[in-house]
Amino acid sequence: MKAPRLIVLGLIAGLAAGLAACAAGPNYRTPPPDEPASFAAATQLKSLGPSTTPNPAAPDLAAWWRALNDAELDSLVDRAVKSNLDLEIALDRLQQARTYEAVVLGHALPDVDASAAAGRGTGSDLTKGRADPELRSADTGTGLQQINTIAGFDAVWELDIFGKYRREFEAARADTEAARAARYDVLTVVVANVVHAYVDLRGFQVRASILHKASDVLRESLRIVSIRYERGITNELDVALATRELATLEAQIAPVEAEANAAQYTLAVLVGEYPENMVQELSKPDLIPSMPAPAAPGVPLDLLKRRPDIQQAERELAASTARIGVATANLFPQVALVGSIGSQAQGWGTTPSIGKHIWSFGPGAVWPLLDFGALDAQVDIAHLAARASMVNYRKTILNAVQQVDTSLDAYEAQQARMEKLSTAMMAGERAVDLATRRYNRGLTDFLNVVDAEREFYDLQEQYAVAQVAQGEQFVQLYKSLGGGWQNYQAIPAIRRPQPAIIAAFRRALTSSAP
């Protein structure tokens, strides 16, 4: 009889080892890339000639804003990385995910409890309903009329035969990595928003300066025309035209200055400050930073490594896939090892007073048999969630490639626009000079001078707007390429969780401390 018994035990041990080596649900594999070989916009730029080809010596993606060579901007970005409130929230969510890994790991390890109970009454075992069932499973009434007290320890260890806890930990680890990527994405957005707001601020300040200078010129022009009218050299129409031109231009100053103030307030919030604390620093006007040539974008496959939002979507897909295994494992038996040790006694008025040591140890199993499809539905739900995560992953990559193509085209278009506006400004300045000379000689009326001045100031403002638009596209380009987070990956360590008994005393002492 020993041989068959050994064979059965061997088969059981082999089956248990085989089950322990695998986990329910699919094993996750990163989806194979299906991106195009190159960006459409980069290909088009190369076909236009060498002057439009992206610059191979472009700024470092990790610190792309430093290519603008603006010390104030560098300072604002550094302060935003340290103090931006969205970044603080993202870090807290990451630390929360990292700490939750300890919760999942704790569920997979033995759970040890202390339990005690005492009572008086008419029952034979007054510890029922008062102590842990695992401890009470060891009680014995042999030689006792009544069990009044019980105390001891019990432990339960649910064996991870079907990989439920392994899949839960796999999902928790993927959630942590997704939260880490989400923090990097917030970093990318915050840096881009700071540079964007800074370019807007300098743009509004330049436009306000242009309008103030134009106002001074037109005011002087009105003074000269008024003197000529008083001396009978010109007519009242020229005075009315000069007055209208001056008032129309001055009406634009206040809104532009208000926009500049709004940009200051935006920058203050981005660096975690109240606007009142930043006004003095940012109110001093400065020029719009000069933008470098467009960056070499590489190939779309590079975005999978650089873009935090793609990394986040991929990790969310991994977590969703692992949760299929968690839901599947719930269909199978839950096997646990249960043990207890302690003492029970007859006393509290019952004589004689007798105490006994008690213990128990053994396996237990629970297998859901009839649940009307609830657990199977949970598996289907997990599959659908993973499918949605897969679609979101593909969508994120698709949007990323589209954003790079759009940004490359838009940045190059703004460069071409500025070149043409620069030529137009030179011609406009020459036109004002010629019209003024002809008017002073009496060869033309003042309307030609007004038209030339209006067109010139309009061109100046258009050029400033184009500079800002180019800067905004510069920001969007590097944001779409996934730059800005690489130098800020360091995060503080999380506190190591302690066993419940130690944590209870520590937190009690902490809460009572002044």
PyMOL commands that set and color helices and strands:
alter all, ss='L'
color gray80, all
select helices_A, chain A and resi 2-21+40-48+50-52+61-68+71-83+85-108+133-136+164-230+236-250+253-270+275-277+279-282+300-306+308-329+374-440+446-480+500-512
alter helices_A, ss='H'
color red, helices_A
select strands_A, chain A and resi 111-118+149-159+334-346+354-366
alter strands_A, ss='S'
color yellow, strands_A
deselect
rebuild
show_as cartoon
